[in-house]
Amino acid sequence: MGHMDHFSAGWVTPVLSYAMACVGAALGLRCTVRALEADGASKRNWLTLASVAIGSGIWTMHFVAMLGFSVEGTPIRYDVPLTVLSLLMSIGVVAAGVFTAGYGRSRVTSVAFGGIGTGLGVAAMHYTGMAALDLHGEIDYDPGLVIASVVIAVVAATAALTLTLVVRGPVLATLAALVMGLAVSTMHYTGMYAVSVALAPSSATLSGATATEFIFPLAVVLGSFLFLASAYVALSPTGKHHESAIAAELLREVELATV
């Protein structure tokens, strides 16, 4: 049995991964609140940005944490297509949940179905990402811990969608993002503790890319996107302010036209 270390890089990876989950959650919550105040194409655009923010935040959290994962006695490689698929899966299933909550007529039903679907999707993203691992050995899972991780994912997703409908104000929004980040991180490490590796020592070259060749650069790109998008959303006017700005601009144009 291969000895696994989930913190081979120290506390840098769990802290940074938690921060990524929180940033993605905070941005997603803010965008969803904006969407609920908007209509038409503007609503769709805000929900899309919320989906990308939350989905990429969850994915970045997972793979930043994986930078600190090692197995004694074998190198680790990542299958690039499967890893990219896990990212697309994360964004896609979160989008399904966010759009369900944003457009559903019954808030209770929307949150329930959206939370279950999104939670199952987040869990599927996690285990698809794990399937992308290539090492000298076989990976097995503890069924009880796998089920626990899926339950945590569903509860976290349902809580996230509920918070998008009720959270108002910067203090509560920050607290909600911190809680969501903690829930996502808990789901990840619960799923990781379900893992066991039966080593099969070999000198054969593993296929795929190393974490520093692929995972780290992509995580940096997504992390930069989350921080820049957060700054944009924080500085952009709210729906009411935006309408006032448009009205003021129209008024100026009318005044210029009559001069």
Backbone hydrogen bonds, N-H to C=O, Kabsch-Sander energy under -0.5 kcal/mol:
donor,donor_aa,acceptor,acceptor_aa,energy
2,G,197,V,-2.9
5,D,70,S,-2.7
8,S,5,D,-0.6
8,S,68,G,-2.8
10,G,7,F,-2.0
12,V,9,A,-0.7
15,V,11,W,-1.8
16,L,12,V,-2.7
17,S,13,T,-2.6
18,Y,14,P,-2.0
19,A,15,V,-2.2
20,M,16,L,-2.1
21,A,17,S,-2.1
22,C,18,Y,-2.3
23,V,19,A,-2.6
24,G,20,M,-2.5
25,A,21,A,-2.2
26,A,22,C,-2.9
27,L,23,V,-2.6
28,G,24,G,-2.5
29,L,25,A,-2.8
30,R,26,A,-2.3
31,C,27,L,-2.5
32,T,28,G,-2.2
33,V,29,L,-2.3
34,R,30,R,-2.1
35,A,31,C,-2.2
36,L,32,T,-2.1
37,E,33,V,-0.8
37,E,34,R,-0.8
38,A,35,A,-1.4
42,S,39,D,-1.0
43,K,39,D,-0.8
44,R,40,G,-1.8
45,N,41,A,-2.6
46,W,42,S,-2.3
47,L,43,K,-2.3
48,T,44,R,-2.2
49,L,45,N,-2.4
50,A,46,W,-2.3
51,S,47,L,-2.2
52,V,48,T,-2.4
53,A,49,L,-2.5
54,I,50,A,-2.6
55,G,51,S,-2.5
56,S,52,V,-2.5
57,G,53,A,-2.0
58,I,54,I,-2.4
59,W,55,G,-2.3
60,T,56,S,-2.8
61,M,57,G,-2.2
62,H,58,I,-2.2
63,F,59,W,-2.5
64,V,60,T,-2.5
65,A,61,M,-2.0
66,M,62,H,-1.6
67,L,63,F,-0.7
67,L,64,V,-0.8
68,G,65,A,-1.5
69,F,66,M,-1.7
70,S,5,D,-2.0
71,V,74,T,-0.5
72,E,3,H,-3.0
74,T,71,V,-1.6
77,R,134,D,-2.4
78,Y,209,A,-2.7
79,D,132,A,-2.8
80,V,78,Y,-0.6
83,T,79,D,-2.1
84,V,80,V,-2.6
85,L,81,P,-2.5
86,S,82,L,-2.1
87,L,83,T,-1.4
88,L,84,V,-2.4
89,M,85,L,-2.8
90,S,86,S,-2.1
91,I,87,L,-2.2
92,G,88,L,-2.7
93,V,89,M,-2.6
94,V,90,S,-1.7
95,A,91,I,-2.3
96,A,92,G,-1.9
97,G,93,V,-1.9
98,V,94,V,-3.0
99,F,95,A,-2.9
100,T,96,A,-1.7
101,A,97,G,-2.2
102,G,98,V,-2.5
103,Y,99,F,-2.3
104,G,100,T,-1.7
107,R,105,R,-0.7
110,S,106,S,-2.6
111,V,107,R,-2.6
112,A,108,V,-2.3
113,F,109,T,-2.7
114,G,110,S,-2.6
115,G,111,V,-2.7
116,I,112,A,-2.1
117,G,113,F,-2.6
118,T,114,G,-2.6
119,G,115,G,-2.5
120,L,116,I,-2.4
121,G,117,G,-1.9
122,V,118,T,-2.8
123,A,119,G,-2.3
124,A,120,L,-2.3
125,M,121,G,-2.5
126,H,122,V,-2.3
127,Y,123,A,-2.4
128,T,124,A,-2.1
129,G,125,M,-2.5
130,M,126,H,-1.8
131,A,127,Y,-1.6
132,A,128,T,-0.8
133,L,130,M,-1.5
134,D,77,R,-2.6
137,G,135,L,-1.7
138,E,198,A,-2.2
140,D,196,S,-3.1
142,D,194,A,-2.0
146,V,142,D,-2.1
147,I,143,P,-2.5
148,A,144,G,-2.1
149,S,145,L,-2.3
150,V,146,V,-2.0
151,V,147,I,-2.5
152,I,148,A,-2.4
153,A,149,S,-2.1
154,V,150,V,-2.4
155,V,151,V,-2.7
156,A,152,I,-2.8
157,A,153,A,-2.5
158,T,154,V,-2.6
159,A,155,V,-2.5
160,A,156,A,-2.4
161,L,157,A,-2.4
162,T,158,T,-2.3
163,L,159,A,-2.6
164,T,160,A,-1.7
165,L,161,L,-0.7
165,L,162,T,-1.0
166,V,162,T,-1.1
167,V,163,L,-2.8
173,A,169,G,-2.1
174,T,170,P,-2.3
175,L,171,V,-2.3
176,A,172,L,-2.6
177,A,173,A,-2.1
178,L,174,T,-2.2
179,V,175,L,-2.2
180,M,176,A,-2.5
181,G,177,A,-2.6
182,L,178,L,-2.0
183,A,179,V,-2.3
184,V,180,M,-2.5
185,S,181,G,-2.3
186,T,182,L,-2.4
187,M,183,A,-2.2
188,H,184,V,-2.2
189,Y,185,S,-2.5
190,T,186,T,-2.1
191,G,187,M,-2.3
192,M,188,H,-2.1
193,Y,189,Y,-2.1
194,A,190,T,-0.6
194,A,191,G,-0.5
195,V,192,M,-1.5
196,S,140,D,-2.4
198,A,138,E,-2.7
199,L,197,V,-0.8
200,A,136,H,-2.0
209,A,78,Y,-2.5
214,F,210,T,-1.7
215,I,210,T,-0.6
216,F,211,A,-3.2
218,L,214,F,-1.9
219,A,215,I,-2.7
220,V,216,F,-2.2
221,V,217,P,-2.1
222,L,218,L,-2.5
223,G,219,A,-2.7
224,S,220,V,-2.4
225,F,221,V,-2.2
226,L,222,L,-2.3
227,F,223,G,-2.1
228,L,224,S,-2.6
229,A,225,F,-2.8
230,S,226,L,-2.2
231,A,227,F,-2.0
232,Y,228,L,-2.2
233,V,229,A,-2.7
234,A,230,S,-2.5
235,L,231,A,-1.9
236,S,232,Y,-1.7
242,H,238,T,-3.0
243,E,239,G,-2.1
244,S,240,K,-2.1
245,A,241,H,-2.4
246,I,242,H,-2.3
247,A,243,E,-2.6
248,A,244,S,-2.5
249,E,245,A,-2.2
250,L,246,I,-2.5
251,L,247,A,-2.2
252,R,248,A,-2.2
253,E,249,E,-2.0
254,V,250,L,-2.3
255,E,251,L,-2.4
256,L,252,R,-2.3
257,A,253,E,-2.0
258,T,254,V,-1.5
259,V,255,E,-0.7
259,V,256,L,-0.5
